[in-house]
Amino acid sequence: MRAPTPPSVSWALSGFVVGVFATLLATGVLTRSSHTATAPSQPTPRALADSALQTQVQKLVSKQLGKFTDSRQLRLISFRLLHVRTLEALTDSSAALAHYRSVYVKFRLNDNPLGSSWRLRTAKADVFAILKALYSSGLPVYDTLLVGVYPLTSGKENKEAQALVAYETHDDAVKIPWRQWGRENEAVVWNHLSYHSVDPRFA
């Protein structure tokens, strides 16, 4: 089942970051896959202190994005690690998910001189690169929410606004052979995402 339209998601993303994952799950935007039981077996990532995990994950994300946009703005705007707040975590009596953290990243999207369709391809490449880096790192990364912003026209104004949302659940991420997949699989990963939306003004 596909998620609601982007406007219904935007209001959830505009609130406190800590409530983002819980809000999207509660509103039905994020539906857990019914095929979790058939997902390939994955080794349990090692537990890390939040400070160490924060440093390592942020370093991975920053490396994939690069430092500046085409207009020389810093690409990474904000980054947060969040405690896993899913139905699985609430009902897991073994507390196996206690050391996992969900990742929230807000970043600036690059332009592309070839036009809007190529601009979207560039954005999808960013999403793929970040997700691959995170889910092949061996770090305890659970769900990942990526929010891309870009200067969009609204009336007579042209200001930075949310242009893209990409969400990957842990349940779906473990089904992808990240280490074997390269850039030729960017579109496949985009279509495989648990949820994604793009503002039509962006592409």
C-alpha positions as CSV (number, residue, x, y, z in Angstrom):
1,M,0.0,0.0,0.0
2,R,1.4,3.4,-1.0
3,A,1.6,6.2,1.5
4,P,-0.5,9.3,1.5
5,T,0.3,12.3,-0.6
6,P,3.4,14.5,0.3
7,P,1.3,17.3,1.8
8,S,0.0,15.0,4.5
9,V,3.5,14.0,5.4
10,S,5.0,17.5,5.4
11,W,3.1,18.5,8.5
12,A,4.5,15.6,10.4
13,L,8.1,16.4,9.3
14,S,7.7,20.1,10.4
15,G,7.4,19.2,14.1
16,F,10.0,18.2,16.6
17,V,12.5,15.8,15.1
18,V,12.1,13.4,18.0
19,G,8.5,12.7,17.0
20,V,9.1,12.2,13.3
21,F,9.3,8.4,13.2
22,A,6.5,7.8,15.7
23,T,4.2,10.3,14.0
24,L,4.7,8.8,10.5
25,L,4.2,5.3,11.9
26,A,1.1,6.3,13.8
27,T,-0.5,8.0,10.8
28,G,-0.1,4.9,8.7
29,V,2.5,6.5,6.3
30,L,5.0,3.8,7.2
31,T,3.7,0.2,6.9
32,R,5.9,-2.6,8.1
33,S,6.5,-5.2,5.4
34,S,4.7,-8.5,5.8
35,H,7.8,-10.3,4.5
36,T,10.1,-9.6,7.5
37,A,10.3,-13.3,8.3
38,T,11.8,-14.1,4.9
39,A,14.5,-11.4,5.2
40,P,18.1,-12.7,5.0
41,S,19.8,-13.3,8.3
42,Q,21.9,-10.3,9.4
43,P,24.6,-10.3,12.0
44,T,23.7,-8.2,15.1
45,P,25.6,-4.9,15.0
46,R,27.9,-4.2,17.9
47,A,26.5,-1.9,20.6
48,L,28.2,1.5,20.8
49,A,27.8,4.5,23.1
50,D,25.6,7.2,21.5
51,S,28.6,9.6,21.4
52,A,30.7,7.2,19.4
53,L,27.8,6.2,17.1
54,Q,27.0,9.8,16.5
55,T,30.5,10.5,15.4
56,Q,30.8,7.5,13.1
57,V,27.4,7.9,11.5
58,Q,27.7,11.6,11.0
59,K,31.1,11.1,9.4
60,L,29.7,8.5,7.0
61,V,26.8,10.8,6.0
62,S,29.1,13.9,5.5
63,K,31.5,11.9,3.4
64,Q,28.7,10.7,1.0
65,L,27.2,14.2,0.7
66,G,30.4,16.1,0.3
67,K,31.0,19.4,2.0
68,F,29.4,22.0,-0.2
69,T,26.5,22.4,-2.7
70,D,27.1,23.8,-6.1
71,S,26.4,27.2,-4.5
72,R,29.0,26.6,-1.8
73,Q,26.5,26.1,1.0
74,L,27.2,23.4,3.6
75,R,25.2,20.3,2.5
76,L,24.5,18.8,5.9
77,I,22.0,20.9,7.7
78,S,21.0,18.7,10.7
79,F,21.6,15.2,11.9
80,R,20.1,13.3,14.8
81,L,20.1,9.8,16.3
82,L,16.8,8.7,17.7
83,H,15.8,5.9,20.0
84,V,14.0,3.2,18.1
85,R,10.3,3.8,18.5
86,T,8.4,1.1,16.6
87,L,5.9,-1.5,17.4
88,E,8.7,-4.1,17.4
89,A,10.7,-2.1,20.0
90,L,7.7,-1.7,22.3
91,T,6.8,-5.4,22.3
92,D,10.3,-6.9,22.2
93,S,10.7,-8.4,25.6
94,S,14.4,-9.3,24.9
95,A,15.2,-5.6,24.4
96,A,17.2,-6.7,21.4
97,L,16.7,-3.3,19.7
98,A,17.9,-1.3,22.7
99,H,21.3,-0.5,21.1
100,Y,19.9,0.4,17.7
101,R,19.3,4.0,16.7
102,S,17.2,5.5,13.9
103,V,18.9,8.2,11.8
104,Y,17.4,11.5,10.7
105,V,19.3,13.6,8.2
106,K,18.3,17.0,6.7
107,F,20.5,18.1,3.8
108,R,20.7,20.4,0.8
109,L,20.1,19.0,-2.6
110,N,22.4,19.8,-5.5
111,D,21.3,21.4,-8.8
112,N,22.1,19.8,-12.1
113,P,22.8,21.8,-15.2
114,L,21.0,19.2,-17.4
115,G,17.6,20.1,-15.9
116,S,15.0,18.9,-13.4
117,S,15.0,15.2,-14.4
118,W,18.7,15.0,-13.9
119,R,18.4,17.0,-10.7
120,L,16.2,14.2,-9.4
121,R,18.7,11.6,-10.5
122,T,21.4,13.4,-8.6
123,A,19.1,13.4,-5.5
124,K,18.4,9.7,-5.9
125,A,22.2,9.1,-6.1
126,D,22.5,11.0,-2.7
127,V,19.9,8.8,-1.1
128,F,21.5,5.6,-2.4
129,A,24.9,6.7,-1.3
130,I,23.8,7.6,2.2
131,L,21.7,4.4,2.7
132,K,24.4,2.1,1.3
133,A,27.0,3.7,3.6
134,L,24.8,3.4,6.7
135,Y,23.5,-0.1,6.1
136,S,26.8,-1.7,5.0
137,S,28.7,-0.1,7.9
138,G,28.0,-2.7,10.5
139,L,26.7,0.0,12.8
140,P,23.4,-0.4,14.7
141,V,21.3,1.7,12.3
142,Y,17.6,1.0,12.3
143,D,15.2,3.2,10.3
144,T,16.6,6.1,8.3
145,L,14.7,9.3,7.3
146,L,16.3,11.6,4.8
147,V,14.9,15.1,4.1
148,G,16.3,17.1,1.2
149,V,15.8,20.8,0.8
150,Y,16.1,23.0,-2.2
151,P,15.3,26.6,-3.3
152,L,11.7,26.4,-4.5
153,T,9.4,29.1,-5.9
154,S,6.3,30.0,-3.9
155,G,4.4,33.0,-5.2
156,K,7.1,35.7,-5.8
157,E,9.5,34.1,-3.4
158,N,12.2,31.6,-4.1
159,K,13.3,30.1,-0.8
160,E,14.8,26.9,0.6
161,A,12.0,24.3,1.3
162,Q,11.5,20.6,1.7
163,A,11.8,19.1,-1.8
164,L,12.4,15.4,-1.1
165,V,11.6,12.8,1.6
166,A,13.1,9.3,1.6
167,Y,12.4,6.8,4.3
168,E,13.8,3.3,4.7
169,T,12.8,0.9,7.4
170,H,15.2,-1.6,8.9
171,D,12.9,-4.4,7.8
172,D,13.2,-3.3,4.1
173,A,16.9,-2.4,4.3
174,V,18.0,-5.9,5.4
175,K,16.6,-7.3,2.2
176,I,19.0,-5.4,0.0
177,P,22.5,-6.7,-0.7
178,W,24.1,-3.3,-0.1
179,R,27.7,-4.5,-0.4
180,Q,27.1,-6.1,-3.8
181,W,25.0,-3.2,-5.3
182,G,26.6,-0.3,-7.0
183,R,25.3,2.9,-8.6
184,E,23.5,1.0,-11.4
185,N,21.0,0.0,-8.7
186,E,20.2,3.6,-7.5
187,A,16.7,3.6,-9.2
188,V,16.0,0.1,-7.8
189,V,16.7,1.2,-4.3
190,W,14.6,4.4,-4.8
191,N,11.6,2.3,-5.9
192,H,12.2,-0.1,-3.0
193,L,12.1,2.6,-0.4
194,S,9.5,2.2,2.3
195,Y,8.3,5.7,1.5
196,H,9.4,8.6,-0.7
197,S,8.0,11.8,-2.1
198,V,9.3,14.6,-4.3
199,D,7.9,18.1,-4.6
200,P,6.9,18.7,-8.2
201,R,8.6,22.0,-8.2
202,F,11.9,20.2,-7.7
203,A,11.5,17.6,-10.4
